[in-house]
Amino acid sequence: MSWKGIIEQYRSYLPVTEQTPIVSLHEGNTPLIQSHWLSELVGNGAEVYLKYEGMNPTGSFKDRGMTMAISKAVEAKSVAVLCASTGNTSAAASAYAARAGLTSIVLIPNGNIALGKLSQALIHGAKVAPVEANFDTCLELAKEIADKYPITLVNSINPHRIEGQKTCAFEISDTLGDAPDFNLTPVGNAGNITAQWKGYCEYHSAGKTTLLPRMLGFQAAGAAPLVHGKPVLNPETIATAIRIGNPASWDQAIQARDDSNGLIDAVTDDEILAAYQQLATRDGVFVEPASAASVAGLLKYAQRDYFAKPLADKGRLRIVCIVTGHGLKDPERAIKSIELPDRIQPSVESIHQAINLAG
Ligand SMILES: *Cc1c(COP(=O)(O)O)cnc(C)c1O
């Protein structure tokens, strides 16, 4: 049977009825790929998997939430949707709104929006307003507008977004045959860690899994309000998708951390970029920088032997790193991290000289 998207697949777990018009691009069903070097690094008996969310239709996990948010907006007879976005939410909102024939409005904050994401919003026909403010201010403005006008807000404070995004945990559990022992994820506005935990809990209550994972969330060091316990006024990081100073799902993220006996910590931009490059060169998995925060966190905690005791106790450990968005979103970052070689003469000789063909 062909995959019809997360709503058709997990209908009984989602707030939809026969009357809900399903707006889908067949999102979900993303690859869960074992990383051999990361498995070895954690230790004998450990299996580390990458949940490659960049393989969603618009290139990030945001599609899981957006199929729900847009379907419910259509059901509610809304004609326009609105979001504040550092990029991927606007890409997903514009694509799903286009499919549903809705107007989409996008408030884009100051700072480096990856070109791929901006081009997505533009090509899908969104009304794009670059605002002279940071993300947190844009989100406040979006809330005000949604209160004043008959427009549906599709940021992750829209509860339907969380409902859709929890299906990531269902898929992981279905593929592994049970929940993993650890679930590592990048944290920005904290909707995703909230959604994943909700998904694991619901599957556990339904008897689909026998265990609940420990949730490990990773923020960028320059944008780590949950780690510091207070909002960051001017968040800074190269990982633009998680450059957020005052997460909308703050309390839920802390609850996910505490209820799962997990943690939320920070990783530096250098650690993020190192993980970003290693995922590309060692796993063949190209992600955007923010996505690599989960793997940067894994490397950091593996180095501290954090997994050693649970691994020894259990003899086997399954760890999932969510890699949230596709590397092609931000090709400029990739080009910046590598040096482009000089152009050479068209001869076997000069190619041999430039690239050691024997090696
Ligand atoms: C949105 C996003 C995040 C952060 O998710 P939150 O739900 O805001 O915590 C991380 N990575 C990518 C690629 C994203 O698009």
The ligand as an SDF file (V2000), in Angstrom:
LIG
                    3D

 15 15  0  0  0  0  0  0  0  0999 V2000
   12.1220   24.3930   13.4270 C   0  0  0  0  0  0  0  0  0  0  0  0
   13.4140   23.6990   13.3570 C   0  0  0  0  0  0  0  0  0  0  0  0
   14.1130   23.2990   14.5090 C   0  0  0  0  0  0  0  0  0  0  0  0
   13.6350   23.6300   15.8810 C   0  0  0  0  0  0  0  0  0  0  0  0
   12.4260   23.0220   16.2260 O   0  0  0  0  0  0  0  0  0  0  0  0
   11.5600   23.6120   17.4230 P   0  0  0  0  0  0  0  0  0  0  0  0
   10.2810   22.9140   17.3640 O   0  0  0  0  0  0  0  0  0  0  0  0
   11.4340   25.0910   17.1380 O   0  0  0  0  0  0  0  0  0  0  0  0
   12.3340   23.3810   18.6650 O   0  0  0  0  0  0  0  0  0  0  0  0
   15.2790   22.6070   14.3670 C   0  0  0  0  0  0  0  0  0  0  0  0
   15.7790   22.3160   13.1550 N   0  0  0  0  0  0  0  0  0  0  0  0
   15.1400   22.6740   12.0220 C   0  0  0  0  0  0  0  0  0  0  0  0
   15.7460   22.3280   10.7120 C   0  0  0  0  0  0  0  0  0  0  0  0
   13.9420   23.3800   12.0840 C   0  0  0  0  0  0  0  0  0  0  0  0
   13.3330   23.7500   10.9600 O   0  0  0  0  0  0  0  0  0  0  0  0
  1  2  1  0
  2  3  1  0
  2 14  2  0
  3  4  1  0
  3 10  2  0
  4  5  1  0
  5  6  1  0
  6  7  2  0
  6  8  1  0
  6  9  1  0
 10 11  1  0
 11 12  2  0
 12 13  1  0
 12 14  1  0
 14 15  1  0
M  END
$$$$
